[in-house]
Amino acid sequence: MPIGIVTGAGGLVGSAAARRLIETGYDVVGLDNDMRARFFGAEASTKAVVRKLDATYDEFRWLNVDIRDREEIERLFERSGADLEIVIHTAAQPSHDWAAREPHTDFSVNATGTLNLLEAARQHAPAASFVFISTNKVYGDLPNHLPLEEHETRLELPSDHRYFDGIDTSMPIDRSTHSLFGVSKAAADLLVQEYGRYFDMPTVCFRCGCITGPDHAGAVLHGFLAYLIKATVTGTQYTVFGYGAKQVRDNLYSHDLADACLEFHRSPRPAAVYNLGGGRESNCSMREAVAACERIVGRRLNWELSPQARVGDHRWWISDLSEFGVDYPAWRVRYDTEALIRKIHEANAERWGAAEA
């Protein structure tokens, strides 16, 4: 059987991608060393997810491997050899704030780990599709210079602005403040593109907005929508940072992103780059997200507004999905933000409520 390697296999996107690959007929090697627990505490641990995948699917094999371990990565790719058809790289340190605490760790995971995977793929499986889950933070804070208008519940672009339907990849990444996390992800993003161009490998960077879903282990520093719903259920105080709580995010279901990975693999090309998220179909401001959580949960959220925005954070982000849609017209966004909030709540409310009690 063909082999797929998924890094960060216990995470939100990694676990969804592993399941989709197995459903499509792949043996999956899932790499996950549970660094999320180190980043964000025990509640963010991915260990239970990879153990469940390992117990559920005969086609899944979990390896407790750190992508920074170059020699181990080389051995894994060499063993997989010509049977390796796709690599879906989701492992990352994903937080602005955490990156500033340990810049060396952040860069080694996000940039050096990606280099290790690319070089191993080049040496042992250069025809395998290499899918990198990048981030819209590679654009730094340039979106904050857009001529946004303040509305009652959100910031918004004028309807005649070129980016009103979403920001496309024509936005530059230079002369902006990225946060250290944004820099390490941008380095990885450029490496993936360069391996695609220089070595003619089938690579893609998906520069994503907010990815979410029922399996998201929302934590204070990562996974805002899941954590927002959890805070509403449990009565935990929630802090919104900056912009009058009117900053806008698009939100994409993790399974939809997994489908996009497979769509690319069906018709791969070298050095592809797409902005991918909920687009105009699925987005909200923080105020709108709070209102939706309160409406769905049936209780008020205890939240406060900090006047200090996080470094490199976006005031407004909606992805232009048209570039990916032209190349892969079968792909669709299946859930809007309110439907995603309902799915997350329905899947987790009982467990969160029991923990509160």
N, C-alpha and C positions, 0 to 999 in steps of 0.2 A: 504493500500500500504506500501511497505517497505520504511524505512527512511534512508537517508544518511545525515550526518553532514559534512559540509565543512567549515573549518576555513580559514579566509582570503578570503572570497568568492568574494570580489570585486577586488582581485588581478589578475594577469595574469594567473597563474595556477589555482587558486581557481575558477575563473569564468568559465574557460574551463572545469574543473572537474564538476562543478555544472550543466552545460549544458549537459555534457555527461551522468551524472546520471539521469537527467530528461528524456533524450532521451531513456534511458534504462528501464524506468518505476519506478523511485524513486520519492518520495516526498523528497525535499531537504530543510534542515534548514541551511541557510548560516549565519555564524557569521562574522561580520566585523564592527569594530568601527573606521575605517578611520585613524588609526595611521600613515599610509603612508604620509598623509598630514603633520603630525607633523614631521616625519622623514625628508621629502624631499621637503616640500612646497606644495602650493595649486595645482600646475600642476601635482603632483603625487597622488592627492586625488582619492580614490576608491568609493566615495559616488555615483557618477553618474552611475557606473557600477552596484552596488547592487540595486539601484533604478530601473534601466532598467530591470534587472533580475526579480525583484519583480513585475514590471508592465507587463512583457511579459509572465511569466509562473504562472499559478494557482498552480503549484506543488512546487513553490519556496516561502520560507518564510524567510525574512531577520530579523535577530536579532542584534541590536546594543550592542553586548556583548564583553567585554574584557576577553580574555582567562586567564588573571591573577586573575579574580574574581572567586575564588574557589567555593563559595557557589552557584553562578548563574550557573556555569558549572555543578555542581552536580544536581541542580534542572532540568536543561535541559535534562541531560542523564536519570534521573529518570522518567521524563515525557515520553521520547521516549521509554524506556524500551525494551521489546523483539522485537519491530518493527524496532529497530535500527540495521542495517546490515553492515554499513560501515562508517568509519570516515576517511576523507581525510584532513590531517592537513598541511595546506600551510602557515598559519599565521606566520610571523617572522619579526624581525628587520634584514634586509639583508645586511647591509653595514659595511665593515671594519672600515671606517673612522668615521661613526656615532657612532659605538660601543665605540670607545675610548673617545668620548665626554661624554657619559652617560652610564658607565659600568653597573650600577645597573638596569637601564631600559632595556638595551640589554639582560642581563642575566635573568631578571624576565620574559620578553616576550618569549625568545627563550627556556630557560630551565624550569623555574617554570611553565610557561603556558603549556608546554608539559606534565609535571608531573600532572598537574590538569586534563588534558584531559585523560591521561592514567588511572589514579586512578578512575575517574568517569566511564570510560569504563569498568574497572575491576569490579566495584561494580554493574553496572547496565546492561552491555551488553558485557560480556567477550568473546562471540563468534563472535562479530562484527570484521570485518577486520579493522585494524588500519594502515593507510598508512601515513608515515611521509616523507615530502619532505625535505631531509637533503641536504648536500652540500659536494663538494669535498674539501672544506676548512678544514674538519676534519683531513685531512692528513698533515695539516700545510704546512711548506715550504719544506718538504722532496722531492717533485718532482723537486725542484730547484737544487738538487744534482745529478740529472741524467746527463749522459755524452752527453750533447747537442752539436750539431754542428751548427755553424752559416752559414746560406745560404743567398742568396741575399735579400730575403723578409721575411725569417722566421728562427726561431730556430727549429731544428729537431733532432730526435734520429737516430742513425745508424740503418739501415734496419734489422740488425741481432740482435738488442737488444730485450730482452724479453718483453719490454713494447711498442715496435714499433707499434703494432696494438691497443694499448691503455693500460692504467693503470688499473689493476684489484684490487680486495679487499685484495690481499696479501700484498699490501704496508702498513707498520705500521703507527701508528699515534703518536707514542712517540718520545721524543727527537727532537722536532721541534718547530719552532715559528709559532703560528696559527693565530695571531691577536685575540683580545678579542671576536670578532664575531665568529671566528672559534672555540674558546673554548666553548662558550655558545651553539653553534650548536652541537659540539661534545658531550657535556653533555646530550643534548636532544637525540641525536642519541643513546648513550649508554643506556639511560633510556628506549627507545623504544625497543631496543634489550633485555634488562633485563626483561621487562614485558613480552615479548614473551617467553623467556626461563624459567623464574622463575614461571610464572603463566600460561604457556602454552597457551598464547593468539596469535592469528594470526596477526603478526605485520611485517611490512617491512620498511626499510630505503632505500630511493632512494638518493644516494649521487650524486647529479647532478652537471654538469658543468654550462654553461650559458643557461638559458631558455629564449626564446624570441617568438615574434609573433606580428601580427598587433595591438593587444590590449595592448601592453606593453607601459606603461607611462614612457618612459625613462627619467631619471633624472641624474644630474651630478654624484651622488654617487652610482647610481644603474641602471642597465639596459643599458649596454654600447652600444649594437648594435642599439637599438631603438634611443638612444640619439645621437649616431654618425650620423645616417641618418637624424635625425631632425636638427642637427647642420649643415649638408651639405645643406639641403633645406633652412634653415633660415639665413645662413651665420654666425652663432654663432661660436666663437673661441672654439676649442676643445684641451684639453691637454692630451697627452699620457704620462703615468708615467713609466719611466724606460725601461731597456732591449732593447734600440735602436728601440722601437716600433716593435720588432720582436717576442714578446711573442705570444703564440698560445693558442686559446680557441676552444673547440668544442661547437656547438650551436644546441639546440634541440627545435623544435616547441612545444609550450605549449599544443596543442591538442594531439600531440604524447605522451607527458607525461601523460595527462589525460587518454589516452588509456592504457598506462602501468599500471595505478592505477586499472583500471577495469580488465585488464588481471590478475593481482595478485588476485583480489577479486574473480574471477571465480575459482581459484585454490589456496587458501591461505595456508600458512605454518607459523609456529612460528619463530620469530627472523630472518627473511630473511634480507639480506643486498646485495645491488647491486650498482655498479657504473653505472650511466645512463646519457647519453648525446648524442651529435651528432655522437660521435665516428669518425672513419675514413671516414664515409659517409658525415659528415658535420662539417668542422672546418676551421679556418683561423687564420692568424696572424693579428696584428693590422694594419700593412702596407697593407696587402691584403684586409682587411676590408675597409680601407680608399679608396683604389683604386676601389673597387667594388662600394662603395657609390658614388664616383665621376663619375664613368662610368654610373651608373643607373640614377643618378639625373641630370647629364650633367653640373656640375659646380664643381669648385675646393673647397675643404674643407679648411678652415682657421684653421690649426692645428699647435701645437708646441710640442716639446718633452722635458719633464722634466727628468733630469738625476736621480731623486730620485724615486725609486720604492716604492709602498705602502707596509707596513709591512705585511708579510705573503702572499703576492701575488705570483702567480705562473708564472714561465717563460714559461712553456709548460704544457698544460693539454689536453689530449685526453682520453676519457673513453673507456675501454674495455667492449663492449656490449655482449660478448659471454656468460658470466655467466647467464645473464637474458634471452638471446636467447635460451639457452639450456632448461631452465625451462618453458619459455613462447614463443615457436617458432612462434606463429602467429603474434607477435609484430614486427613492422618495423619502421625505420626512413624514413619518407616520403619526406622530403625536405632537400636539401643541403643548405649551408649558403647563396649562392648567390640567390637562390630561396626565402629564408626567407627575405633577404634584399628587394627583389622586392615586396613581399607581404606587408611588413611593409610600404614601400614607396607608393605603390598604394593605400593603405587604408588611409594614413594620409597626403600625400603631399599637397592636396588641402587645408585642414584645417590648416596645418603648414604655408603654403604660405599666406593664408588669415591673419593669426595672425601676420606674419612678416610685411605685408602691413599696 
